[in-house]
Amino acid sequence: MTRLNKMLAVALAVALALSVGFTQAAQEKVPLDKLPKEVTDAVKAKFPMADIKRATKETEGGKTVYEVIFNNDKLHLHAIVTGEGKLTEIHRHVDLKDVPATVVKAVEAKYPKAKIDEGVHERSDPNGKVIGYEITVEISAGNSVEVVTDANGKIEKETKLDAPKKGG
């Protein structure tokens, strides 16, 4: 094996090691007029006054799910809905100070030198029971991770976020 091939092999191994445990956000914007009726109906059934602003779709566990962003009264909410129209989660913004200490400590233990974003989404089931949190953590300049926890702080998923585009 040549020296160059060895260096490439080491670089590839390092890149793979750094990516283990992370998934890459792969959401596709969905025009509101293309949002399946079942998805819209599920949101409107739970939130009759919902003013839907935008939607995305992605594949989780081999199934298509939609994230529908909307305003309801004075709340800004996100609903996670299956392609068949089953509402599975509701996300709402909460302040970091309102997140249980056990959750914050778990994220800080995983990312001790990172900065936790003040904007946190509380995840609840359709009945309002808190099931976890989505917390954005800046691990270095322009390098952030969305950490999804359960209600007790156990980390369920980590997604590397795309860096903001410069000049636009």
C-alpha positions in Angstrom: 0.0 0.0 0.0 1.5 3.3 -1.0 1.9 6.1 1.5 -0.9 8.1 -0.2 -3.3 5.1 0.0 -2.5 4.7 3.7 -3.2 8.4 4.3 -6.5 8.2 2.4 -7.4 5.1 4.4 -6.7 6.8 7.7 -8.6 9.9 6.6 -11.6 7.8 5.6 -11.5 5.9 8.9 -11.4 9.2 10.9 -14.3 10.6 8.9 -16.4 7.5 9.5 -15.5 7.5 13.2 -16.6 11.1 13.5 -19.9 10.4 11.8 -20.9 7.4 13.9 -24.0 8.2 16.1 -25.1 11.1 13.9 -27.7 11.2 11.2 -27.9 14.0 8.7 -31.0 16.1 8.5 -32.8 15.2 5.2 -36.0 17.1 5.1 -37.7 18.0 1.9 -40.0 21.1 1.7 -43.5 20.3 0.7 -45.7 23.0 -0.9 -48.9 23.4 1.1 -51.0 22.6 -2.0 -49.1 19.3 -2.3 -49.5 18.3 1.4 -51.6 15.1 1.6 -55.2 15.8 2.7 -54.9 13.2 5.5 -52.0 15.2 7.0 -53.9 18.5 6.8 -57.0 16.9 8.2 -55.1 15.4 11.2 -53.7 18.8 12.1 -57.0 20.5 11.7 -58.9 17.9 13.7 -56.6 18.5 16.7 -56.1 22.3 16.1 -59.2 23.6 14.3 -57.8 27.2 14.2 -54.4 26.0 12.8 -52.9 28.5 10.3 -50.5 26.2 8.5 -47.3 28.0 7.4 -45.1 25.4 5.9 -44.4 21.7 5.8 -41.5 19.2 5.3 -41.4 15.5 4.8 -38.7 13.0 5.6 -38.3 9.3 6.0 -37.9 7.9 9.6 -37.6 4.2 10.1 -38.5 3.6 6.5 -41.8 5.5 6.8 -42.7 9.0 5.4 -43.6 11.5 8.1 -44.5 15.2 7.7 -43.6 18.1 10.0 -46.3 20.7 9.7 -45.5 24.1 11.1 -48.4 26.3 12.1 -49.8 28.9 14.4 -52.7 28.2 16.6 -54.1 31.1 18.5 -50.9 32.7 19.9 -48.8 29.5 19.8 -46.3 28.5 17.2 -46.4 24.7 16.9 -45.0 21.8 14.9 -46.9 18.6 14.4 -45.4 15.3 13.3 -47.9 13.4 11.2 -47.6 10.1 9.3 -48.5 9.9 5.6 -51.7 8.1 6.6 -52.7 11.1 8.7 -51.9 9.9 12.3 -50.7 12.7 14.5 -47.8 11.3 16.5 -46.1 14.3 18.2 -46.6 18.0 18.9 -43.6 20.3 19.4 -43.8 23.7 21.1 -41.1 26.2 21.9 -40.1 26.5 25.6 -37.3 28.4 27.2 -34.2 26.5 28.3 -35.0 27.5 32.0 -38.2 25.5 31.7 -36.5 22.2 30.7 -36.0 19.7 33.6 -32.5 19.9 35.0 -32.0 16.1 34.4 -32.4 16.7 30.6 -30.0 19.7 30.6 -27.4 17.8 32.6 -27.6 14.8 30.2 -27.0 17.0 27.2 -24.2 18.9 29.0 -22.6 15.6 30.0 -22.6 14.5 26.3 -21.3 17.9 25.1 -19.4 19.5 28.0 -17.8 22.3 26.0 -20.8 23.1 23.8 -23.3 25.9 23.9 -26.9 25.0 24.3 -29.3 27.1 22.3 -31.9 28.9 24.3 -34.7 27.8 21.9 -35.8 24.3 22.9 -38.8 22.3 21.6 -40.8 20.3 24.0 -42.1 17.1 22.5 -45.5 15.8 23.6 -47.8 13.1 22.4 -51.2 14.0 21.0 -52.8 14.0 24.5 -50.3 16.5 25.8 -48.0 14.2 27.8 -44.4 15.4 27.5 -42.3 12.7 25.9 -39.0 14.6 25.4 -37.1 17.5 24.0 -35.3 18.7 20.9 -32.2 20.8 21.9 -29.8 22.4 19.5 -26.2 22.4 20.7 -23.4 24.4 19.0 -20.3 22.2 19.4 -18.0 24.6 17.5 -18.5 27.7 15.3 -20.9 26.8 12.6 -21.1 23.2 13.7 -24.4 22.3 15.5 -26.2 19.1 16.5 -29.9 18.6 17.3 -30.2 16.3 20.3 -33.5 14.5 20.8 -34.1 13.2 24.3 -36.8 11.4 26.2 -38.5 13.2 29.1 -35.8 12.0 31.5 -32.9 13.1 29.4 -31.9 9.9 27.7 -30.4 10.8 24.3 -32.5 9.1 21.6 -31.1 10.7 18.5 -28.4 13.2 17.3 -28.6 14.9 14.0 -25.8 17.0 12.6 -27.3 20.3 11.3 -26.2 22.0 8.1 -24.1 25.1 8.6 -25.9 28.3 7.6 -25.1 29.3 4.0 -22.8 32.4 3.8 -23.8 35.4 1.8 -27.4 34.7 1.5 
